[in-house]
Amino acid sequence: MKRTILLRDYNKFNDAVLDAKAQSIISALTGNANFPVTAPTLAIFTGIKNTYSASFAKASNRDRTAVAQKKVAKAALLANLNLLAINLESIALGDRVKLVSSGMEINNESESVPALSAPTDMQLTDGINIGEMRFTVKAAPQAVAYVFEYTVDAVLTEDSKWISKTASTREYLFTGLTSGVRIFCRVGAIGRKGQEAFTSIISRIVQ
């Protein structure tokens, strides 16, 4: 029987998926009796993840300084994911149940990964306040998180600048949008192996 080990290299995950995965690990380790103390500590890892999340959001406008800061924050998060995986393995001593409970990926999974379908029934509705828009979709089977995206580009191209927010729920409220501007929107489901499936793009004018 193969020894159960954790995935240590999350570099293949894109920015939004990495952000969602790191958050799911934090949630899984919070109050987890299998891993009462970790290295890095949960508090330190959470701080590193939050720094990455903030830099990821700021880099959405492709400002060179913001992008450079995101790269530094991403490198720190990837390095600490590696350290965390090593530490959790040393605590679990090959116990698969304990390792699965960590929220981290198992590196030697033999079972096939279920197919991931895109979310359906995407709805855009006004929020309570001016400049707010709520994205809602039906839950996608096998999805562990969702990425909500919009762009204010007048014409959609491969270079369109998408503003992305990741959440564990199937709805998200964007605030601070410019009233009267038409935005293009889409929602992606994220699978447990980092796979993505997006809705078609729809548009709406911000109230």
C-alpha positions as a LaTeX table, in Angstrom:
\begin{tabular}{lrrr}
\hline
Residue & $x$ (\AA) & $y$ (\AA) & $z$ (\AA) \\
\hline
Met1 & 0.00 & 0.00 & 0.00 \\
Lys2 & 1.28 & 3.44 & $-0.92$ \\
Arg3 & 2.06 & 5.80 & 1.92 \\
Thr4 & $-0.36$ & 8.72 & 2.03 \\
Ile5 & 1.42 & 12.01 & 1.51 \\
Leu6 & 0.28 & 15.58 & 1.01 \\
Leu7 & 0.73 & 17.73 & $-2.04$ \\
Arg8 & 3.52 & 20.22 & $-1.39$ \\
Asp9 & 3.66 & 22.18 & $-4.63$ \\
Tyr10 & 0.59 & 24.33 & $-5.36$ \\
Asn11 & 2.28 & 26.34 & $-8.07$ \\
Lys12 & 0.00 & 24.81 & $-10.75$ \\
Phe13 & $-3.03$ & 26.51 & $-9.17$ \\
Asn14 & $-3.97$ & 29.86 & $-10.68$ \\
Asp15 & $-4.33$ & 32.89 & $-8.41$ \\
Ala16 & $-8.05$ & 32.57 & $-7.67$ \\
Val17 & $-7.89$ & 28.81 & $-7.07$ \\
Leu18 & $-4.83$ & 29.16 & $-4.84$ \\
Asp19 & $-6.60$ & 31.80 & $-2.78$ \\
Ala20 & $-9.67$ & 29.57 & $-2.36$ \\
Lys21 & $-7.58$ & 26.51 & $-1.54$ \\
Ala22 & $-5.57$ & 28.31 & 1.13 \\
Gln23 & $-8.80$ & 29.53 & 2.73 \\
Ser24 & $-10.26$ & 26.02 & 2.72 \\
Ile25 & $-7.13$ & 24.72 & 4.47 \\
Ile26 & $-7.45$ & 27.41 & 7.14 \\
Ser27 & $-11.10$ & 26.46 & 7.66 \\
Ala28 & $-10.22$ & 22.75 & 7.89 \\
Leu29 & $-7.43$ & 23.31 & 10.42 \\
Thr30 & $-9.40$ & 25.71 & 12.62 \\
Gly31 & $-10.38$ & 23.73 & 15.71 \\
Asn32 & $-9.02$ & 20.49 & 14.18 \\
Ala33 & $-8.12$ & 18.19 & 17.07 \\
Asn34 & $-5.82$ & 16.19 & 14.79 \\
Phe35 & $-3.54$ & 19.20 & 14.42 \\
Pro36 & $-3.82$ & 21.38 & 17.54 \\
Val37 & $-0.47$ & 23.06 & 16.82 \\
Thr38 & 1.11 & 23.47 & 13.38 \\
Ala39 & 4.27 & 24.95 & 11.93 \\
Pro40 & 3.79 & 27.56 & 10.65 \\
Thr41 & 1.11 & 28.26 & 13.23 \\
Leu42 & $-2.42$ & 28.73 & 11.94 \\
Ala43 & $-2.28$ & 32.41 & 12.91 \\
Ile44 & 0.92 & 33.00 & 10.94 \\
Phe45 & $-0.34$ & 31.04 & 7.94 \\
Thr46 & $-3.61$ & 32.97 & 7.99 \\
Gly47 & $-1.69$ & 36.25 & 7.97 \\
Ile48 & 0.36 & 35.11 & 4.98 \\
Lys49 & $-2.79$ & 34.03 & 3.18 \\
Asn50 & $-4.54$ & 37.34 & 3.92 \\
Thr51 & $-1.55$ & 39.27 & 2.58 \\
Tyr52 & $-1.74$ & 37.24 & $-0.61$ \\
Ser53 & $-5.50$ & 37.76 & $-0.90$ \\
Ala54 & $-5.11$ & 41.53 & $-0.57$ \\
Ser55 & $-2.25$ & 41.69 & $-3.08$ \\
Phe56 & $-4.16$ & 39.44 & $-5.49$ \\
Ala57 & $-7.12$ & 41.83 & $-5.40$ \\
Lys58 & $-4.95$ & 44.92 & $-5.91$ \\
Ala59 & $-3.13$ & 43.35 & $-8.84$ \\
Ser60 & $-6.36$ & 42.93 & $-10.80$ \\
Asn61 & $-5.80$ & 46.32 & $-12.44$ \\
Arg62 & $-2.40$ & 45.10 & $-13.68$ \\
Asp63 & $-0.48$ & 47.92 & $-12.03$ \\
Arg64 & 3.18 & 46.87 & $-12.24$ \\
Thr65 & 3.91 & 47.56 & $-8.59$ \\
Ala66 & 0.80 & 45.70 & $-7.46$ \\
Val67 & 1.64 & 42.72 & $-9.69$ \\
Ala68 & 5.19 & 42.62 & $-8.28$ \\
Gln69 & 3.82 & 42.67 & $-4.72$ \\
Lys70 & 1.43 & 39.86 & $-5.56$ \\
Lys71 & 4.30 & 37.72 & $-6.87$ \\
Val72 & 6.18 & 38.19 & $-3.59$ \\
Ala73 & 3.09 & 37.35 & $-1.54$ \\
Lys74 & 2.36 & 34.31 & $-3.72$ \\
Ala75 & 5.90 & 32.99 & $-3.30$ \\
Ala76 & 5.55 & 33.32 & 0.48 \\
Leu77 & 2.22 & 31.48 & 0.46 \\
Leu78 & 3.56 & 28.66 & $-1.73$ \\
Ala79 & 6.62 & 28.27 & 0.50 \\
Asn80 & 4.50 & 28.07 & 3.63 \\
Leu81 & 2.10 & 25.58 & 2.06 \\
Asn82 & 5.12 & 23.38 & 1.50 \\
Leu83 & 6.28 & 23.81 & 5.11 \\
Leu84 & 2.79 & 23.16 & 6.41 \\
Ala85 & 2.45 & 19.94 & 4.39 \\
Ile86 & 5.76 & 18.65 & 5.78 \\
Asn87 & 4.70 & 19.50 & 9.33 \\
Leu88 & 1.25 & 17.91 & 9.04 \\
Glu89 & 2.75 & 14.71 & 7.65 \\
Ser90 & 5.13 & 14.51 & 10.60 \\
Ile91 & 2.17 & 14.81 & 12.98 \\
Ala92 & $-0.19$ & 12.42 & 11.18 \\
Leu93 & 2.43 & 9.70 & 10.64 \\
Gly94 & 0.69 & 8.46 & 7.51 \\
Asp95 & $-2.83$ & 8.43 & 8.97 \\
Arg96 & $-4.93$ & 9.10 & 5.87 \\
Val97 & $-8.01$ & 10.21 & 7.80 \\
Lys98 & $-6.00$ & 12.83 & 9.68 \\
Leu99 & $-4.31$ & 14.06 & 6.51 \\
Val100 & $-7.60$ & 14.36 & 4.63 \\
Ser101 & $-9.02$ & 16.37 & 7.54 \\
Ser102 & $-6.28$ & 18.98 & 7.04 \\
Gly103 & $-7.94$ & 20.33 & 3.91 \\
Met104 & $-4.71$ & 19.93 & 1.94 \\
Glu105 & $-4.53$ & 17.89 & $-1.26$ \\
Ile106 & $-3.47$ & 14.25 & $-1.10$ \\
Asn107 & $-0.58$ & 13.77 & $-3.49$ \\
Asn108 & $-1.10$ & 10.09 & $-4.30$ \\
Glu109 & $-4.84$ & 9.92 & $-4.83$ \\
Ser110 & $-5.67$ & 6.83 & $-6.90$ \\
Glu111 & $-9.36$ & 7.52 & $-7.36$ \\
Ser112 & $-10.49$ & 9.51 & $-10.37$ \\
Val113 & $-11.57$ & 13.11 & $-9.93$ \\
Pro114 & $-15.31$ & 13.63 & $-10.57$ \\
Ala115 & $-16.12$ & 15.85 & $-13.53$ \\
Leu116 & $-16.75$ & 19.50 & $-12.66$ \\
Ser117 & $-19.66$ & 21.28 & $-14.30$ \\
Ala118 & $-20.13$ & 25.03 & $-14.61$ \\
Pro119 & $-22.60$ & 26.80 & $-12.31$ \\
Thr120 & $-26.08$ & 27.34 & $-13.78$ \\
Asp121 & $-28.88$ & 29.89 & $-13.54$ \\
Met122 & $-26.59$ & 32.90 & $-13.10$ \\
Gln123 & $-28.50$ & 35.93 & $-11.80$ \\
Leu124 & $-27.40$ & 39.57 & $-11.48$ \\
Thr125 & $-29.47$ & 41.72 & $-9.12$ \\
Asp126 & $-29.11$ & 45.18 & $-7.63$ \\
Gly127 & $-27.95$ & 45.50 & $-4.05$ \\
Ile128 & $-29.57$ & 47.69 & $-1.44$ \\
Asn129 & $-27.25$ & 50.61 & $-2.15$ \\
Ile130 & $-26.21$ & 52.42 & $-5.31$ \\
Gly131 & $-23.19$ & 50.81 & $-6.94$ \\
Glu132 & $-23.91$ & 47.31 & $-5.61$ \\
Met133 & $-24.57$ & 44.17 & $-7.64$ \\
Arg134 & $-25.21$ & 40.66 & $-6.38$ \\
Phe135 & $-24.05$ & 37.59 & $-8.32$ \\
Thr136 & $-25.97$ & 34.37 & $-7.66$ \\
Val137 & $-25.74$ & 30.92 & $-9.25$ \\
Lys138 & $-27.05$ & 27.47 & $-8.50$ \\
Ala139 & $-24.53$ & 25.27 & $-6.73$ \\
Ala140 & $-22.31$ & 23.23 & $-9.03$ \\
Pro141 & $-21.74$ & 19.57 & $-8.09$ \\
Gln142 & $-18.15$ & 18.87 & $-6.97$ \\
Ala143 & $-17.36$ & 22.59 & $-6.55$ \\
Val144 & $-15.43$ & 23.56 & $-3.41$ \\
Ala145 & $-15.42$ & 27.30 & $-4.13$ \\
Tyr146 & $-16.57$ & 29.89 & $-6.65$ \\
Val147 & $-14.83$ & 32.79 & $-8.36$ \\
Phe148 & $-16.97$ & 35.82 & $-9.24$ \\
Glu149 & $-15.64$ & 38.08 & $-11.98$ \\
Tyr150 & $-16.59$ & 41.27 & $-13.80$ \\
Thr151 & $-14.95$ & 43.65 & $-16.24$ \\
Val152 & $-15.77$ & 47.22 & $-17.19$ \\
Asp153 & $-14.05$ & 46.93 & $-20.56$ \\
Ala154 & $-16.42$ & 48.16 & $-23.28$ \\
Val155 & $-15.32$ & 45.37 & $-25.63$ \\
Leu156 & $-14.46$ & 41.85 & $-24.49$ \\
Thr157 & $-11.09$ & 40.56 & $-25.66$ \\
Glu158 & $-8.51$ & 38.07 & $-24.43$ \\
Asp159 & $-6.83$ & 41.01 & $-22.69$ \\
Ser160 & $-9.92$ & 42.19 & $-20.82$ \\
Lys161 & $-9.16$ & 43.04 & $-17.19$ \\
Trp162 & $-11.32$ & 40.86 & $-14.95$ \\
Ile163 & $-11.89$ & 41.80 & $-11.32$ \\
Ser164 & $-12.09$ & 38.53 & $-9.35$ \\
Lys165 & $-13.37$ & 37.60 & $-5.90$ \\
Thr166 & $-13.30$ & 34.08 & $-4.50$ \\
Ala167 & $-15.87$ & 32.72 & $-2.05$ \\
Ser168 & $-16.99$ & 29.40 & $-0.61$ \\
Thr169 & $-20.65$ & 30.26 & $-1.21$ \\
Arg170 & $-22.62$ & 30.51 & $-4.46$ \\
Glu171 & $-23.29$ & 34.24 & $-4.22$ \\
Tyr172 & $-21.25$ & 37.41 & $-3.86$ \\
Leu173 & $-22.08$ & 41.10 & $-3.49$ \\
Phe174 & $-19.82$ & 43.55 & $-5.32$ \\
Thr175 & $-19.80$ & 47.07 & $-3.89$ \\
Gly176 & $-18.31$ & 50.39 & $-4.98$ \\
Leu177 & $-19.21$ & 49.92 & $-8.65$ \\
Thr178 & $-19.73$ & 52.96 & $-10.87$ \\
Ser179 & $-23.43$ & 53.67 & $-11.32$ \\
Gly180 & $-24.71$ & 53.69 & $-14.89$ \\
Val181 & $-21.80$ & 51.65 & $-16.27$ \\
Arg182 & $-22.42$ & 48.34 & $-18.06$ \\
Ile183 & $-20.28$ & 45.51 & $-16.74$ \\
Phe184 & $-19.74$ & 42.01 & $-18.12$ \\
Cys185 & $-19.90$ & 39.19 & $-15.58$ \\
Arg186 & $-19.22$ & 35.49 & $-15.17$ \\
Val187 & $-18.91$ & 32.95 & $-12.37$ \\
Gly188 & $-16.58$ & 29.98 & $-12.20$ \\
Ala189 & $-16.80$ & 26.80 & $-10.12$ \\
Ile190 & $-13.54$ & 25.55 & $-8.63$ \\
Gly191 & $-12.96$ & 21.83 & $-8.07$ \\
Arg192 & $-10.86$ & 20.21 & $-5.37$ \\
Lys193 & $-8.03$ & 19.57 & $-7.82$ \\
Gly194 & $-7.96$ & 23.16 & $-9.02$ \\
Gln195 & $-10.08$ & 22.57 & $-12.12$ \\
Glu196 & $-12.39$ & 25.40 & $-13.24$ \\
Ala197 & $-15.68$ & 25.65 & $-15.15$ \\
Phe198 & $-17.20$ & 29.05 & $-15.99$ \\
Thr199 & $-20.68$ & 30.23 & $-16.86$ \\
Ser200 & $-21.28$ & 32.11 & $-20.08$ \\
Ile201 & $-20.77$ & 35.89 & $-19.88$ \\
Ile202 & $-23.76$ & 38.15 & $-19.28$ \\
Ser203 & $-23.98$ & 41.91 & $-18.73$ \\
Arg204 & $-25.98$ & 44.41 & $-16.72$ \\
Ile205 & $-25.93$ & 48.15 & $-16.05$ \\
Val206 & $-24.98$ & 49.06 & $-12.48$ \\
Gln207 & $-27.75$ & 50.93 & $-10.63$ \\
\hline
\end{tabular}
